[in-house]
Amino acid sequence: MEELRATLSNWLDPQLLGAIALDWSGRVVAALAIFVIGRLVANALSRWFSRAVVRVGMDQTLAKFFGNLIYIALVVMVVLTAVNTLGIPTTNFLAIVGAAGLAVGLALKDSLANFSSGVMLVFFRPFHVGDTIQAAGVNGVVETIGMFSTVLKTADNAVITVPNSLIYAGTITNFTAEPTRRIDMLVAVAYEDSIAKAKALLGDVLKAERRVLVTPAPEIVVNDLGPNGVNVAVRAWVATADQGARGDLLERIKTTFEEHGLAIPYPRMRQMAGVE
């Protein structure tokens, strides 16, 4: 009993407790300072790296991705330094983190799949920031390509976040990968009207539209003999940014046909004679 009292009295010695409190308070303050300042430095360095590599010609998507990786690596180093400042052995801490990381990895396997898919998207680059794509059932302009998800903005200004694993596992359609796109239109001409005249008028409409490219040359060919008229396929090439010309061309084709007396046939309900 006397030994227990002596031990407790030694542990509860005000001078000893004061020294321990002073020592640990200094360590905690130093660790917090290292963590806060280290994060700020890591953020500044990662931003500087991203801007620097973009200036020397690296793709913006790759620059952001590598900037995020550098930030994470620097933060890990800062955390290890802060933990070491507290007096916790780094090797033991890494062992604990490794065991916890295995458990967390099993629990977050979907997030790891998104991360690996993000790495593949960045390195194979089926699309870039600013491209218009269709992926995972979503159509929109690529805003950002993150490590776990990709952000798309739709035509009606909605922002959609899509997991990278869904994008990489499916079909990706990039509408702006090439500098030019082809506009396909199908124009019906009445059987009573002249096909040659209709094709000549269609050619005039295409020539009058400045957004239609001369090379490759437009194509105007009979595509099908439909039940209501002759279907003429009109194919014209435009710059990718000028795909809106399709609506203007269709409007001009209709007004031009009307001005020259050509009718665009459409389905009609035929009245059936009654049976006695």
Secondary structure per residue as TSV (DSSP state, phi and psi in degrees):
chain	resnum	aa	ss	phi	psi
A	1	M	-	360.0	-41.6
A	2	E	H	-65.1	-36.2
A	3	E	H	-65.8	-38.7
A	4	L	H	-64.5	-41.9
A	5	R	H	-64.4	-39.2
A	6	A	H	-65.5	-40.3
A	7	T	H	-65.1	-45.4
A	8	L	H	-63.0	-39.6
A	9	S	H	-65.1	-35.3
A	10	N	H	-67.5	-41.9
A	11	W	H	-66.9	-37.0
A	12	L	T	-92.1	16.3
A	13	D	-	-63.7	122.7
A	14	P	H	-55.5	-38.5
A	15	Q	H	-66.3	-41.2
A	16	L	H	-66.2	-45.4
A	17	L	H	-62.1	-38.6
A	18	G	H	-64.8	-40.4
A	19	A	H	-66.7	-41.2
A	20	I	H	-64.9	-44.8
A	21	A	H	-62.1	-41.7
A	22	L	H	-64.6	-42.3
A	23	D	H	-63.7	-48.2
A	24	W	H	-71.2	-35.3
A	25	S	H	-63.5	-38.8
A	26	G	H	-65.0	-40.8
A	27	R	H	-65.0	-43.6
A	28	V	H	-63.3	-44.9
A	29	V	H	-62.1	-42.6
A	30	A	H	-64.9	-42.0
A	31	A	H	-64.5	-42.9
A	32	L	H	-63.3	-41.9
A	33	A	H	-62.9	-42.5
A	34	I	H	-62.8	-41.9
A	35	F	H	-66.3	-47.8
A	36	V	H	-65.9	-50.5
A	37	I	H	-65.7	-39.0
A	38	G	H	-62.2	-40.9
A	39	R	H	-64.2	-41.4
A	40	L	H	-62.4	-43.1
A	41	V	H	-65.6	-42.1
A	42	A	H	-62.4	-41.7
A	43	N	H	-63.7	-43.7
A	44	A	H	-65.6	-41.3
A	45	L	H	-67.0	-41.1
A	46	S	H	-65.8	-40.1
A	47	R	H	-64.9	-41.8
A	48	W	H	-62.4	-42.2
A	49	F	H	-62.4	-44.7
A	50	S	H	-60.7	-44.9
A	51	R	H	-66.9	-37.9
A	52	A	H	-66.2	-45.2
A	53	V	H	-72.1	-28.6
A	54	V	H	-66.4	-38.6
A	55	R	H	-65.4	-30.4
A	56	V	T	-89.2	3.4
A	57	G	T	112.0	1.1
A	58	M	-	-72.0	147.0
A	59	D	-	-60.2	142.5
A	60	Q	H	-62.2	-36.6
A	61	T	H	-63.4	-47.1
A	62	L	H	-62.8	-39.3
A	63	A	H	-61.4	-45.1
A	64	K	H	-65.0	-40.6
A	65	F	H	-64.2	-48.7
A	66	F	H	-66.2	-33.5
A	67	G	H	-62.0	-40.9
A	68	N	H	-66.5	-39.8
A	69	L	H	-63.8	-42.0
A	70	I	H	-63.6	-41.1
A	71	Y	H	-61.1	-45.1
A	72	I	H	-63.8	-43.1
A	73	A	H	-62.8	-42.0
A	74	L	H	-67.1	-38.3
A	75	V	H	-65.2	-39.3
A	76	V	H	-60.6	-43.6
A	77	M	H	-62.8	-39.6
A	78	V	H	-64.5	-42.8
A	79	V	H	-63.1	-43.3
A	80	L	H	-62.1	-39.8
A	81	T	H	-65.5	-41.8
A	82	A	H	-64.6	-41.5
A	83	V	H	-64.0	-40.7
A	84	N	H	-64.3	-33.7
A	85	T	H	-65.4	-32.3
A	86	L	T	-71.5	-12.3
A	87	G	T	96.5	5.6
A	88	I	-	-82.9	127.1
A	89	P	-	-58.7	128.9
A	90	T	H	-64.8	-36.0
A	91	T	H	-63.8	-43.6
A	92	N	H	-64.6	-39.6
A	93	F	H	-63.1	-42.5
A	94	L	H	-64.5	-36.0
A	95	A	H	-64.3	-42.8
A	96	I	H	-64.7	-44.1
A	97	V	H	-63.4	-38.5
A	98	G	H	-63.4	-44.8
A	99	A	H	-64.7	-42.5
A	100	A	H	-66.5	-36.2
A	101	G	H	-64.1	-36.1
A	102	L	H	-63.5	-44.4
A	103	A	H	-65.8	-43.1
A	104	V	H	-66.3	-37.1
A	105	G	H	-62.2	-40.4
A	106	L	H	-66.5	-36.1
A	107	A	H	-74.6	-28.9
A	108	L	T	-112.0	41.8
A	109	K	H	-63.7	-32.7
A	110	D	H	-65.9	-39.4
A	111	S	H	-66.3	-37.8
A	112	L	H	-66.2	-36.1
A	113	A	H	-64.3	-39.5
A	114	N	H	-64.7	-38.2
A	115	F	H	-65.7	-47.6
A	116	S	H	-63.7	-36.6
A	117	S	H	-67.0	-36.5
A	118	G	H	-63.4	-38.7
A	119	V	H	-62.6	-43.6
A	120	M	H	-64.8	-39.9
A	121	L	H	-64.0	-38.5
A	122	V	H	-69.8	-40.6
A	123	F	H	-82.0	-37.8
A	124	F	H	-85.8	-22.5
A	125	R	-	49.5	62.1
A	126	P	S	-69.5	-15.4
A	127	F	S	-154.9	164.2
A	128	H	-	-124.2	169.5
A	129	V	T	-63.4	130.1
A	130	G	T	100.3	-13.6
A	131	D	-	-76.4	151.4
A	132	T	E	-98.7	119.7
A	133	I	E	-131.8	166.1
A	134	Q	E	-126.7	119.3
A	135	A	E	-153.6	143.0
A	136	A	T	54.7	33.7
A	137	G	T	77.0	10.9
A	138	V	E	-119.6	137.8
A	139	N	E	-117.6	124.7
A	140	G	E	-179.3	-178.4
A	141	V	E	-92.9	134.3
A	142	V	E	-72.6	120.9
A	143	E	E	-92.9	-51.6
A	144	T	E	-145.0	150.2
A	145	I	E	-117.8	103.0
A	146	G	-	-93.7	-178.9
A	147	M	S	-73.4	-25.3
A	148	F	S	-118.1	-23.1
A	149	S	E	-150.4	162.8
A	150	T	E	-120.3	136.1
A	151	V	E	-103.2	126.4
A	152	L	E	-117.0	145.9
A	153	K	E	-114.9	122.8
A	154	T	-	-80.6	173.0
A	155	A	T	-63.7	-28.2
A	156	D	T	-93.8	19.3
A	157	N	S	72.0	23.9
A	158	A	-	-88.1	141.2
A	159	V	E	-103.5	122.1
A	160	I	E	-121.0	129.3
A	161	T	E	-101.0	120.8
A	162	V	E	-115.8	128.0
A	163	P	E	-59.0	139.9
A	164	N	H	-62.1	-32.7
A	165	S	H	-64.2	-35.8
A	166	L	H	-68.1	-36.2
A	167	I	H	-70.6	-48.9
A	168	Y	H	-71.9	-27.3
A	169	A	H	-80.1	-14.6
A	170	G	S	-110.0	-170.6
A	171	T	-	-83.4	133.0
A	172	I	-	-113.0	122.7
A	173	T	E	-109.5	118.3
A	174	N	E	-103.9	110.7
A	175	F	T	-81.8	-14.5
A	176	T	T	-120.0	19.5
A	177	A	S	-69.7	-31.9
A	178	E	S	-106.3	152.8
A	179	P	S	-72.2	-19.2
A	180	T	E	-128.0	154.8
A	181	R	E	-136.7	153.8
A	182	R	E	-100.1	135.6
A	183	I	E	-98.7	124.9
A	184	D	E	-109.7	127.6
A	185	M	E	-133.0	146.2
A	186	L	E	-120.7	115.1
A	187	V	E	-112.8	127.7
A	188	A	E	-90.8	135.6
A	189	V	E	-121.4	134.8
A	190	A	-	-63.5	147.4
A	191	Y	T	-62.9	-26.6
A	192	E	T	-75.8	-18.9
A	193	D	S	-91.5	162.0
A	194	S	-	-79.9	124.9
A	195	I	H	-66.0	-39.6
A	196	A	H	-62.1	-41.7
A	197	K	H	-65.5	-42.1
A	198	A	H	-63.1	-42.8
A	199	K	H	-65.3	-36.5
A	200	A	H	-65.5	-41.8
A	201	L	H	-65.9	-39.1
A	202	L	H	-63.3	-39.8
A	203	G	H	-63.2	-38.9
A	204	D	H	-64.9	-39.1
A	205	V	H	-63.7	-41.8
A	206	L	H	-67.1	-39.8
A	207	K	H	-66.7	-31.3
A	208	A	H	-77.2	-16.2
A	209	E	-	-90.2	113.1
A	210	R	T	-66.9	-22.0
A	211	R	T	-79.5	-13.8
A	212	V	B	-78.5	128.2
A	213	L	-	-78.9	146.4
A	214	V	S	-75.7	-36.0
A	215	T	S	-126.6	124.2
A	216	P	S	-65.0	149.2
A	217	A	-	-70.7	145.1
A	218	P	-	-64.1	157.2
A	219	E	E	-123.0	134.5
A	220	I	E	-131.5	106.2
A	221	V	E	-137.2	151.6
A	222	V	E	-72.2	124.1
A	223	N	E	-98.9	-35.0
A	224	D	E	-166.2	151.9
A	225	L	E	-99.4	96.7
A	226	G	-	-82.5	173.2
A	227	P	S	-68.9	-21.1
A	228	N	S	-112.6	-12.7
A	229	G	S	175.7	-178.0
A	230	V	E	-87.3	123.7
A	231	N	E	-90.2	118.5
A	232	V	E	-106.0	124.8
A	233	A	E	-87.9	128.2
A	234	V	E	-116.4	119.8
A	235	R	E	-123.0	121.7
A	236	A	E	-133.3	143.4
A	237	W	E	-99.7	136.5
A	238	V	E	-136.7	165.9
A	239	A	E	-64.8	149.6
A	240	T	G	-56.0	-34.5
A	241	A	G	-75.5	-10.1
A	242	D	G	-107.7	26.0
A	243	Q	T	-67.0	-17.5
A	244	G	T	-67.0	-8.7
A	245	A	H	-65.1	-18.7
A	246	R	H	-59.5	-45.2
A	247	G	H	-63.6	-40.7
A	248	D	H	-65.6	-38.9
A	249	L	H	-64.3	-44.0
A	250	L	H	-61.2	-40.2
A	251	E	H	-64.4	-43.1
A	252	R	H	-68.4	-35.3
A	253	I	H	-62.2	-43.8
A	254	K	H	-63.7	-48.5
A	255	T	H	-65.8	-35.6
A	256	T	H	-67.0	-42.3
A	257	F	H	-61.9	-42.2
A	258	E	H	-63.4	-40.6
A	259	E	H	-65.6	-28.8
A	260	H	T	-105.2	14.7
A	261	G	T	76.6	19.0
A	262	L	-	-97.3	135.0
A	263	A	-	-101.0	141.3
A	264	I	-	-96.3	110.4
A	265	P	-	-69.0	155.7
A	266	Y	-	-146.2	158.1
A	267	P	-	-62.9	139.3
A	268	R	-	-125.0	143.4
A	269	M	-	-79.5	123.6
A	270	R	-	-92.0	135.8
A	271	Q	-	-81.3	123.2
A	272	M	-	-88.0	133.2
A	273	A	-	-70.6	138.9
A	274	G	-	-69.5	149.3
A	275	V	-	-100.3	128.0
A	276	E	-	-64.8	360.0
